[in-house]
Amino acid sequence: MRVLFLACLSPKTGNCTTAERIRNHIVAAGHTCVLCDTREFNSASDVSSLMTQEPRFEAALAIHLFKGGRLLLDAGVPFGVVFGGTDVNEDVKDEHKRAVMEEVLRKARFAVAFTDALKEQAQALLVCESKKICVQPQGIETKVALHFSWSDFLHSTGVRTKQVDNLHVFLLVCGLRRVKDPLYLLEAFAEWHSQNPLVVLIIIGPVIDPVFTAEVEESVKRSVGVFLAAELCQEELHAAMQKSFALVNSSLSEGMSAAILEVCLEPLCELTLCLQQREKTRVIIVHQNLTYLCLSWMPQQI
């Protein structure tokens, strides 16, 4: 079977990594899978035109109901969709986008949610057939670069210390866009660093929103103990995670963080702080494979 697969393919992002893993699985099953970036298409008619070209596609798949799913509405072949996270957490708040996503769910043969919670949320917020949504936990893998230099990495970010082995590095991995809110902990870490210079926060990830990235750069420059690192390939990123004291996630909206899953698969750092549903001040702490759920949490309590 020849399958068209649409996803947002910003390099070195969780979405891109997930899409590549799904594509590889489809190919391993004996099918042909053509992975395309949703940003290459302006409308469903663009995809419809592609579907008429030889060799013909026999099926289609998309990640994210709005960004990808809407492009398959006139595909003319059976298609499925994978919830991305922001489609259910954010886009559903927009009446037009919600109507489009409900149409996508109506026409789709199936929809995949990575967690039971995401399925339940989709059912609560979108008109859809419950039997169409299946839960499939996200597949992940970890690869650590063997020749990664931790000291060179720290130096490149601006960290200057002779006590590298005693550093407590908190690593915040995210594509630089507002929904990831990497500046949420900036003041708390700056204050902590002023009390203990061996505690630092390093924000690392690809540029997604150039305007917001400029804001992050300026904020980091004005702060102490907070640094911004250039994006790394996956193997080097896993090596940096392995050397760090903690992995931090402060996203305002998260479907399923690939970085956190990677830590859970093979503990790459000692501690994971996952700040989720912050309007309810909830934080999930994973420490040496033990998970703690803490309520009434504020940044200053780190």
C-alpha positions in Angstrom: 0.0 0.0 0.0 1.2 3.5 -0.8 0.4 5.9 2.1 0.7 9.7 2.2 1.6 10.9 5.7 1.3 14.6 6.6 2.9 16.2 9.7 4.6 19.4 10.8 8.2 18.6 10.2 10.1 21.4 11.9 13.6 19.8 12.3 14.6 18.4 15.7 11.1 18.7 17.2 9.0 16.1 19.0 6.4 16.2 16.1 9.1 15.5 13.6 10.7 12.7 15.6 7.3 11.1 16.2 6.4 11.3 12.5 9.6 9.7 11.4 9.1 6.9 13.9 5.6 6.2 12.6 6.8 6.4 9.0 9.5 3.9 9.7 7.0 1.5 11.3 4.7 1.7 8.3 7.6 1.0 6.0 8.8 -1.9 8.2 5.3 -3.4 7.8 5.9 -3.6 4.0 4.2 -0.4 2.8 5.4 2.7 1.0 5.1 5.8 3.1 5.7 9.3 1.7 6.1 11.8 4.6 5.3 15.4 3.7 5.4 18.6 5.7 1.9 20.2 6.2 3.5 23.6 5.5 4.0 22.5 1.9 0.2 22.7 1.3 -2.1 25.7 1.5 -5.4 23.8 1.4 -7.1 20.5 1.0 -7.2 21.1 -2.8 -3.4 21.0 -3.0 -3.4 17.5 -1.4 -6.3 16.5 -3.7 -4.2 17.4 -6.7 -1.3 15.4 -5.3 -3.5 12.4 -4.9 -4.2 12.3 -8.7 -0.5 11.9 -9.6 1.0 8.6 -10.4 1.8 6.4 -8.7 -1.5 6.8 -6.8 -1.8 6.9 -3.1 -4.2 4.4 -1.6 -4.4 5.8 2.0 -3.4 8.8 4.0 -2.5 9.6 7.6 -2.0 12.9 9.4 -0.7 14.1 12.8 -2.8 17.0 14.3 -6.5 17.2 13.4 -6.3 20.8 12.2 -2.8 21.3 10.8 -2.8 17.9 9.1 -6.3 16.5 9.1 -8.0 19.4 7.3 -5.7 18.8 4.4 -7.1 15.3 3.9 -10.8 16.3 3.7 -10.8 16.0 -0.1 -8.1 13.3 -0.4 -10.4 10.8 -2.0 -8.8 7.9 -0.1 -9.4 6.3 3.3 -7.4 8.3 6.0 -6.7 8.3 9.7 -5.5 11.0 12.0 -3.3 11.2 15.1 -4.1 13.7 17.8 -1.2 16.1 18.2 -2.0 17.7 21.6 -2.5 21.4 20.7 -5.4 20.4 18.5 -7.4 19.2 21.5 -5.8 21.5 24.1 -5.7 24.8 22.2 -7.3 24.8 18.7 -10.6 23.4 20.0 -11.1 26.8 21.7 -11.5 28.4 18.2 -15.0 27.8 16.9 -13.9 27.6 13.2 -11.0 25.2 13.9 -13.3 23.1 16.2 -15.8 22.7 13.4 -13.1 21.7 10.9 -11.7 19.1 13.3 -15.1 17.6 13.9 -15.5 17.3 10.1 -12.1 15.6 10.0 -13.2 13.1 12.7 -16.5 12.5 10.9 -14.7 11.6 7.6 -11.7 9.7 9.1 -11.7 6.0 9.3 -9.9 6.1 12.7 -8.2 8.5 15.1 -5.3 7.7 17.4 -4.7 9.3 20.8 -1.4 8.5 22.7 -3.1 8.4 26.1 -6.5 7.6 27.6 -6.7 11.1 29.0 -6.3 12.7 25.5 -9.0 10.4 24.2 -11.4 11.4 27.0 -10.6 15.1 26.4 -11.3 14.8 22.7 -14.6 13.1 23.4 -15.6 15.8 25.9 -14.7 18.7 23.6 -15.4 17.4 20.1 -18.4 15.7 18.5 -17.1 12.4 17.4 -17.8 8.6 17.5 -16.1 7.1 20.5 -15.4 3.8 18.7 -13.3 5.8 16.1 -10.7 6.8 18.6 -8.2 4.2 19.7 -5.4 4.6 22.3 -2.0 3.7 21.1 0.9 4.6 23.5 3.6 6.5 21.7 6.7 4.5 20.7 10.1 6.0 21.5 13.7 5.0 21.5 16.9 6.5 22.9 20.4 6.8 21.4 23.2 8.5 23.3 26.2 9.9 21.3 29.3 8.2 22.6 31.7 11.0 22.0 29.7 13.9 23.3 31.7 16.5 25.3 29.7 17.8 28.2 32.3 20.4 29.1 32.3 21.7 25.5 28.6 21.8 25.5 28.4 23.8 28.7 31.1 26.2 27.5 29.1 26.8 24.2 26.0 27.8 26.2 28.0 30.3 28.3 28.3 28.3 31.5 31.6 29.1 33.1 32.7 27.1 36.1 35.6 24.9 37.2 33.2 22.7 39.1 31.6 20.9 36.2 31.2 17.7 38.1 29.3 19.5 40.9 26.9 21.4 38.7 23.1 20.8 39.0 22.0 21.4 35.4 18.2 21.6 34.8 17.6 21.0 31.1 14.4 22.4 29.5 13.9 20.8 26.1 11.4 22.4 23.7 10.9 24.1 20.4 11.0 27.8 21.0 7.4 28.9 20.7 5.0 30.5 23.2 3.0 27.4 24.0 6.1 25.8 25.4 6.6 28.7 27.8 10.3 28.2 28.5 10.5 31.5 30.5 8.0 30.4 33.1 10.8 29.3 35.5 13.3 32.0 34.6 13.0 34.2 37.6 12.9 31.3 40.0 16.1 29.8 38.6 17.8 33.1 38.5 17.0 33.6 42.2 18.1 30.0 43.0 21.4 30.5 41.1 22.1 33.6 43.1 21.9 31.5 46.2 23.7 28.5 44.8 25.9 29.2 41.7 26.1 25.5 40.9 22.4 25.4 39.9 21.7 26.4 36.3 18.8 26.2 33.8 19.6 25.5 30.2 16.9 26.0 27.6 17.6 24.0 24.4 15.6 23.4 21.2 15.0 24.6 17.7 13.7 28.0 16.6 10.0 27.6 15.8 8.8 31.2 16.3 11.6 33.7 15.5 9.8 36.6 17.2 9.4 34.7 20.4 12.9 33.3 20.2 14.2 36.9 20.2 12.2 37.5 23.4 13.8 34.4 25.0 17.3 35.5 24.0 16.8 38.9 25.5 15.3 37.6 28.7 18.1 35.1 29.1 20.8 37.8 28.5 19.3 39.8 31.4 19.2 36.8 33.8 21.8 35.0 35.8 22.0 31.2 35.9 19.8 30.7 32.8 21.3 29.9 29.5 20.1 29.2 25.9 21.7 26.4 23.9 21.6 25.8 20.2 19.7 22.7 19.1 21.4 19.4 19.0 20.9 16.2 17.0 18.9 13.6 18.9 21.9 11.5 20.0 23.7 14.5 21.4 20.6 15.7 23.1 20.2 12.4 24.8 23.8 12.6 25.9 23.2 16.1 27.4 20.1 14.7 29.1 22.1 11.9 30.6 24.6 14.4 32.0 22.0 16.7 33.4 20.6 16.6 36.9 17.0 17.1 35.8 14.8 17.4 32.7 12.1 20.1 32.9 8.9 20.6 30.9 6.9 23.8 31.4 4.6 23.6 28.4 1.2 25.3 28.6 -0.1 22.6 26.3 1.3 19.1 25.9 0.0 16.1 24.1 2.9 13.8 25.2 6.4 15.0 25.6 8.8 12.8 23.6 11.7 14.0 25.8 9.9 12.8 29.0 9.0 9.5 27.4 12.6 9.0 26.5 13.6 9.6 30.1 11.1 7.1 31.3 12.2 4.5 28.9 15.9 4.7 29.9 16.5 7.1 32.8 18.8 9.7 31.3 18.9 12.1 34.2 18.2 11.8 37.9 15.0 13.9 38.1 12.2 15.0 35.8 9.9 18.0 36.5 6.8 18.0 34.3 4.7 21.1 35.0 1.3 20.3 33.6 -2.2 21.9 33.9 -0.6 24.9 35.6 -4.0 26.5 36.2 -4.4 23.7 38.7 -0.8 24.2 40.0 0.1 20.5 39.2 3.6 19.2 38.9 4.6 15.6 38.2 8.0 14.7 39.5 9.8 11.5 38.3 12.8 10.5 40.4 14.7 7.3 39.7 11.6 5.7 38.2 9.3 6.8 41.0 6.5 9.2 40.1 5.1 11.8 42.5 2.1 14.1 41.8 2.3 17.3 43.8 -0.5 19.9 44.1 -0.3 23.5 45.2 3.1 24.0 43.6 4.7 27.3 42.6 8.0 28.0 40.7 9.6 29.3 43.9 9.2 25.9 45.5 11.7 24.2 43.2 
